[in-house]
Amino acid sequence: MILKALDTLHISSVSSNNILAGQNFELDDHFGRQLIERGLAVEAGGSEPAPAVTRKSGSTHRTKAE
């Protein structure tokens, strides 16, 4: 189950570092439901962040150098 933290969490089976609010992480369904019931996380719903857009050469976007 992919979850999004609503508060800073520390789950040693996920990461040795803290999980920050807004960060996505994966956890088994049983413990994921417990975090949701406690109001510490929500299911991520598959909305992964969009990849960064890269400009191709020949772009019409003006830069300072132009």
Helices and strands as residue ranges (DSSP letters): E 2-5, E 24-26, H 29-37, E 41-43
